[in-house]
Amino acid sequence: DESHCAEHIESRTLAIAHSLTQQLQTTCHTLLSSVQGLPQNIQDQASHLGVMAGDIYSGFRSAASFKEVSDSLLSSSKGQLQKMKESLDDVMDYLVNNTPLNWLV
């Protein structure tokens, strides 16, 4: 019974990881289409975010159990998520400081 419960929790946790990483990838692609017309460095950052999100999604998409989620995948994903956060902060700083107020409304 305890083993079945653990398997259910593992399965549900992986399903959540799959879903979240897929949503992250989709959101980054939406961001990329939304920054068209902004300076090239902002577009490049958004493009790089999409690539990193795709890498993270690919790693978790193929995992059917925690045994298939390596320590290196977890470590690299954590590093990529930190870089993504920094890039998003840069994009947001640009939008807040360089975008006309009527665009935000």
C-alpha positions as CSV (number, residue, x, y, z in Angstrom):
1,D,0.0,0.0,0.0
2,E,2.8,2.4,0.9
3,S,4.7,1.5,-2.3
4,H,1.6,2.2,-4.4
5,C,1.2,5.6,-2.6
6,A,4.9,6.4,-3.3
7,E,4.5,5.5,-7.0
8,H,1.4,7.6,-7.2
9,I,3.2,10.6,-5.7
10,E,6.2,10.1,-8.0
11,S,3.9,9.8,-11.1
12,R,2.0,12.9,-10.1
13,T,5.1,14.9,-9.4
14,L,6.6,14.0,-12.8
15,A,3.3,15.0,-14.5
16,I,3.4,18.4,-12.7
17,A,7.1,18.8,-13.8
18,H,6.1,17.9,-17.4
19,S,3.2,20.4,-17.4
20,L,5.2,23.2,-15.8
21,T,8.1,22.9,-18.1
22,Q,5.8,22.8,-21.1
23,Q,4.0,25.9,-19.9
24,L,7.4,27.6,-19.4
25,Q,8.3,26.8,-23.0
26,T,5.0,28.0,-24.3
27,T,5.3,31.3,-22.3
28,C,8.8,31.9,-23.6
29,H,7.6,31.5,-27.2
30,T,4.7,33.9,-26.5
31,L,7.2,36.4,-25.1
32,L,9.4,36.1,-28.1
33,S,6.5,37.0,-30.4
34,S,5.6,39.9,-28.1
35,V,9.0,41.6,-28.2
36,Q,9.1,41.9,-32.0
37,G,10.1,45.5,-32.8
38,L,12.0,46.0,-29.6
39,P,15.8,46.3,-29.7
40,Q,17.7,43.3,-31.0
41,N,19.3,42.5,-27.6
42,I,15.9,42.2,-26.0
43,Q,14.7,39.9,-28.9
44,D,17.9,37.9,-28.5
45,Q,17.3,37.4,-24.8
46,A,13.8,36.3,-25.4
47,S,15.0,33.9,-28.1
48,H,17.6,32.5,-25.7
49,L,14.9,32.1,-23.0
50,G,12.9,29.9,-25.5
51,V,15.9,27.7,-26.2
52,M,16.6,27.2,-22.5
53,A,13.0,26.5,-21.7
54,G,13.0,23.9,-24.5
55,D,16.0,22.3,-23.1
56,I,14.5,22.0,-19.7
57,Y,11.2,20.7,-21.1
58,S,13.0,18.1,-23.2
59,G,14.9,16.8,-20.2
60,F,11.7,16.3,-18.1
61,R,9.4,15.2,-21.0
62,S,11.3,12.0,-21.5
63,A,11.4,11.0,-17.8
64,A,9.0,8.3,-16.9
65,S,10.3,7.9,-13.3
66,F,12.6,9.7,-10.9
67,K,15.3,7.2,-11.7
68,E,15.4,8.8,-15.2
69,V,15.9,12.3,-13.8
70,S,19.6,12.5,-13.2
71,D,21.4,14.7,-10.8
72,S,23.0,16.5,-13.7
73,L,19.6,17.2,-15.2
74,L,18.4,18.7,-12.0
75,S,21.5,20.7,-11.6
76,S,21.6,22.0,-15.1
77,S,17.9,22.8,-15.0
78,K,18.4,24.8,-11.8
79,G,21.2,26.8,-13.5
80,Q,19.1,27.4,-16.6
81,L,16.2,28.6,-14.5
82,Q,18.4,31.0,-12.7
83,K,19.8,32.4,-16.0
84,M,16.2,32.6,-17.3
85,K,15.2,34.6,-14.3
86,E,18.1,37.0,-14.8
87,S,17.2,37.4,-18.5
88,L,13.5,38.0,-17.7
89,D,14.6,40.6,-15.1
90,D,16.6,42.4,-17.8
91,V,13.7,42.4,-20.2
92,M,11.3,43.7,-17.5
93,D,13.8,46.4,-16.6
94,Y,14.0,47.5,-20.2
95,L,10.2,47.5,-20.5
96,V,9.7,49.5,-17.3
97,N,12.4,52.0,-18.0
98,N,12.1,52.5,-21.8
99,T,8.5,51.8,-22.8
100,P,5.9,54.6,-23.2
101,L,3.2,54.5,-20.5
102,N,0.4,54.2,-23.1
103,W,1.9,50.9,-24.4
104,L,1.6,49.4,-20.9
105,V,-2.1,50.3,-20.7
